[in-house]
Amino acid sequence: MIIAGLTGGIATGKSTVSSFLREAGAIIIDADAIARDAVKKNLPAWHEIVNYFGEKVLLPDSEINRTYLGDIIFRNSSKKEILNKIVHPYVIQKVAELIEEIGKASPGSIVILDVPLLIEAGMHKGLEDVVLVYTPEWIQIERLIERDGITEEEALLKIRSQMPIEDKRKVASVIIDNSGSIEATKKRALEVFDSLKKKAD
């Protein structure tokens, strides 16, 4: 079994690359999906979030209002740090459980850990391959403005709340540049998958 990390920055196209790798035959472990499950109503992380942030972060059905919470942490790095400390342990534990299950069921698999905060959470340590979906910051800004209908200032606020993409580039062992056409990105993603497959053979 080969395990590689996949990360990127906001609006770099990590989800698109993840879908290409899934189509090629990789097993994707989606950290965002795990995090969403971890904070569902009445689970331990849910209680920790409500205890710290208050009931104002809840929707009428008592689930976490992810948009409202996201706005809080984009504007306050210390609160973002606290949220990460609440959620990350549950994500890391679940990822480890899934890897163990996949290892038993499909030992020859290519497993991709699709984790936005792979490097920030230290989950890249011990991984031979860290794949970064990269675009320069100015493209991130353009895409965010178009995608979310926000101002350049708001786009920059979101981008600058994350680890700079150029710093992630220094840590990554493999780069998938998503600055060009979708066809070029898919071609590169399939090249990366093939290289991982050769390691597994």
NORPEGI-V948631 format. One record per backbone hydrogen bond with DSSP energy under -0.5 kcal/mol. NH is the residue of the N-H (numbers start at 1). CO is the residue of the C=O. Records with the same first field share a line. If there is no record, write none. Layout:
BEGIN
NH: CO, CO
END
This chain:
BEGIN
2: 109
4: 2, 111
5: 129
6: 113
7: 131
9: 133
12: 9
17: 13
18: 14
19: 15
20: 16
21: 17
22: 18
23: 19
24: 20
25: 21, 22
26: 21
27: 110
28: 26
29: 27, 112
30: 28
31: 29, 114
32: 114
34: 30
35: 31
36: 32
37: 33
38: 34
39: 35
40: 37
43: 40
45: 38
46: 38
47: 43
48: 44
49: 45
50: 46
51: 47
52: 48
53: 49
54: 50
57: 54
58: 55
59: 63
62: 59
65: 57
66: 64
69: 65
70: 66
71: 67
72: 68
73: 69
74: 70
75: 71, 72
76: 72
80: 76
81: 77
82: 78
83: 79
84: 80
85: 81
86: 82
87: 83
88: 84
90: 87
91: 87
92: 88
93: 89
94: 90
95: 91
96: 92
97: 93
98: 94
99: 95
100: 96
101: 97
102: 98
103: 99
104: 100
105: 101
106: 102
109: 106
111: 2, 109
112: 27, 110
113: 4, 111
114: 29, 112
115: 6, 113
118: 115
121: 117
122: 119
123: 118
124: 118
125: 122
127: 124
129: 3
130: 128
131: 5, 129
132: 130, 174
133: 7, 131
134: 132, 176
139: 136
140: 136
141: 137
142: 138
143: 139
144: 140
145: 141
146: 142
147: 143
148: 144
149: 145
155: 151
156: 152
157: 153
158: 154
159: 155
160: 156
161: 157, 158
162: 159
167: 164
168: 164
169: 165
170: 166
171: 167, 168
172: 168
173: 130
174: 130
176: 132
177: 175
178: 134, 176
185: 181
186: 182
187: 183
188: 184
189: 185
190: 186
191: 187
192: 188
193: 189
194: 190
195: 191
196: 192
197: 193
198: 194
199: 195
200: 196
201: 197
END
